[in-house]
Amino acid sequence: MFKGKNVAVTGGSRGIGRAIVAEFASQGADVWFTYRSNDEVARTLTRELAEKYPGQHFTAVRCDAANADDVRAFFDEHLDGLEQLDVLVNNAGITQDGLMAAMTLDQWSSVIDTNLTGVFTMTQQVLMKLMLQRSGAIVNVSSVAGVYGNAGQVNYAAAKSGLIGMTKSLSKEVVSRNIRVNALAPGFIDTDMTSDMTEKAKKDILGKIGMKRMGMAADIANAVTFLASDRAAYITGQTLVVDGGLVL
């Protein structure tokens, strides 16, 4: 579906991001992805993909989404020179959980800077390129926390809710240029980010999910590639919730 297409994914070395990169690769795409700190994990993924899909291009770039200079360098050095950029997936994100009464300004700012401002910076960098080529798809990975809130995550929920608002507004700005912008809101997904939860917390969550199981990273990757594909050619400004029936 993406044979010969160029795709950029932020936060692509682990968890949901890794699954997204791998799914685009399996569908023929050349993929550039960012990661924040673990060089070995990123290099291993790049090597595995290159061996599995010979002839395709894969590049891992160390880039802190909260650092505007890093983001600009990623675009300038790796994306700007491409003849065409077909897809941008804004997936990079962090958590710094805690009740608001005890949350520090650093906990608030670090999450907002990465999960919301980082998306703004990355998208703004690629936007002119997409507008000039009059095509492209942007998928922003939000969260069900941004749809209905979550105690202990006012910073994360605020950022992910803001991302949904950004998606709706930007889609109106660029729809005339044949650029689609959509958001995806995962529920509880079995990744490193949820592995630290206590067994009681996991049990409580499973009791609220209609399908009685956590989602898999592949569930999100499949939805992301759908929204980025021509199969979703008439969809823009929307938020697709993928949560197994948590929010009904």
N, C-alpha and C positions, 0 to 999 in steps of 0.2 A: 504493500500500500504506500510505502514511503521510499521506494527505490529511487535513488538519485537525489533525494531530498536532503537538505541541510537543517539540522535540528540543534538547538542550544537548550541545555537543561542546567539550572542552578541547583546546587546541593545534590549532585548526582552519584555520589560514591557509596552511599549506604541507604538501607531501609527502602522507603518508598521511592526515593530518587534513583537508587540503583536499579530497582525494578522498572522504572520508567525508561531509563537509558537502555536497559537490556531489551525491552519490548520494542522500542523504536529501531534498535539494531536488528532485531529479528525480522522486522518488516522492511529492511533494506536501506535504512537511513544512515547517513554519515552524521556522527554525533560529537559535539563539543560539550563537555560538562565541567562544572566547577565543583570544588570541594574546599573545605575550610582548613583542615590541618593534617589529616592522615595520608601522607604521601604514599606509603606502601599499599594501603587499601586501594587508592586511586590507580596506582600503577598496575596492580594486579588485575583490576577490572578491565583496564585498557588492553592489557596483554591477552586476557581471556577472550575478549570480544574480537580482537584482531585475529586470533587463532581460529575462532569459530566462524567468523564472517570475513574471509580473505577478500581483498579488493575494496572493502569499505574503510572509511576513515574514522578513527576515534582519537580524541584528544582530551586529556584531563588537565585542568588548569587550577592551580591553587588560587583561591579568591575568596575573601571574606565579604559576604553580601552586605555587611554593615559598613564597609569601607568604600567610599565613593571612588577613591583612586584605584583600588583593586578592580572595581567593576568597570571603570573606564578603560583600564589597561586590558582587561579581558576582551572588551568589544574592539578596541583599536588594534590589538595584536592578532586576534583570532577570527573575528566575525566581520569586521568592516570590509575586509578584502574579498569576501566571498561574492561570487557573482550574484547569488541570491540566498537569502535566509528565509526558510519556509516556516519554521516553528520556533517559538520561544516558550519554554515551560519554566515558570517561576515557582520553584519548589523549596529553595533553601529556607530553613526555619529552625528556631531554637525554642526551648521552654525555660522559664525561670519561675516555677510555681510557688505560690504562697498566698495566704489570706491577705486581702488588701490592707487591713489594719496594721499588718507587720511588714508589708512589702516595701523594699527600699527603692529609692529613685533609680539606682543602678539596675535593679531587677526589671523595673518598668522600661527604662530606656533601652536596655540591651535587646529586649524582645521587640519593641517597636522599631528600633533601628534596623534589625535584621529582617523581621517578618513583614514589615510594611514599607519603611523608607527604602530598604534594599530592593524591593520589588519596583518601587517608583524609579529608583536610579537605573536599574537594569533595563526596564521597559523604555524609559526615556532615551537611553543610549541607542536602542535598536529601532526606535519608532520612525525616525526620518528615513532609514534604509527601507523599512517596510512600506512607508508612504510613497517613496519614490518608485519602488517596484510595483506598487499598487496591488499587493497581495501579501498574505501571511496570516498565521493563526497564533494567538497568544492564549495560553492556559495558565491560570493562576491557581495554585494549590492552597485553598483555604482550609476550613475545618468546620465540623458541626458545632464546635465551640463558638465559632463566629456566627452561627445561625441561631442557636438557642442559649448560649452562655454556659459557663461551667464554674462552679465554686472553686476558688483557689487558683483561678487563671484569668483574672481581670485583664492582665497585660496581654496574654495570648489571645483571649477572646476579642479584645479591642482591636488588636492588629488584624486578626482574621476576619472580623466583621468589616473593618476598614478596607480590607482587600476586596470584599464583595462589592462595596460601594465604589471603589476604584474601577473594578471590572465593568460595572454598569455604566459609569460615566465615560470611561475611555471608549467603550464600544460605540457610544453615540458620537464620539468625536471622529472616529476613523472608519465607520461603516461605509461611508461613501467612497473610501479608497480600497474597498474590497478586503479589509482586514477584520477578522473576527476575533473577539475577546470574550472568553468565558472563564468561569471559575468552577472548581471542583471542591466539594466539601467532604473529605473522608470522615468516617466515624472512628471507632476504636480499631486500630490496625495492629496486627502482631508484628512489631518492630522493636529495635533497641530502645526506642523512646517509651514504649509501654512495658518493657521487660522488667523494669524496676518496681512496678506496681506490686502491692501485697496481694496474696491469694484472696484475701477478703475483698479487696477493692475489685479484683478481676471478677470474682463471683457476683458482686453487686452489679457490675456493669453488664455481665452476661445475662442477668435476670431482666435487664431493661431492653436488650436487643431482641427483636422479633425472631431472628434466625438462630438465636442462642449460640452464637459463635463470634469471635473476633474476625475481622476481615483480614485478608492477606494482601501483601504489597502488590501482588499481581492483579488483584481486583481493581486497585486504583490505577495501575499502569494501563490496564485495558480501557478504562474510562477516559484517561488522559489522551491516549492515542485516538480514541473515537472522536473526542472533541476537536482534536487537531486535524482530523482527516477530512477528505471530501465527503464522507458519509454524513458529516455534520455541517455541510456547506450552507445550510439555511438556519443555523443556530448561532446567535451572538447575544452577548449581554446577559447570559443565563448562569445560574449556579446549580450544578448537578450534585445532589447529595447522594453519597455512596456509603451507606451506614448499616446495611442489613436490617433495616426496620427500627432503628433506634429513635428516629424522629418521625413520628407518624401523626 
